[in-house]
Amino acid sequence: MNAHAIITTAEPYRFQIGQTVDHIGGKMRSIIVDRYITMMGRENYHIVVSAEDAAGRPLRIVAGTAPVAA
């Protein structure tokens, strides 16, 4: 067994893939399409922003502190 491997069974993410979220700073209704945890232990989310709120950028990567449950 690799002594450096970390195995966890608990779900470490705040949001699930497919969950509807908003942005902490205001209107940016989005859906989580992917997520990952960085080497420093921070959550990042790939989101698809609704057409009304996208401002020409429908796909974004946001830090885990930016989304809030919608």
Buried (B, 14 or more C-beta within 10 A) or exposed (E): EEEEEEEEEEEEBBBEEEBBBBBEEEEBBBBBEEBEEEEEEEBBBBBBBBEEBBEEEEEBEBEBEBBEEE
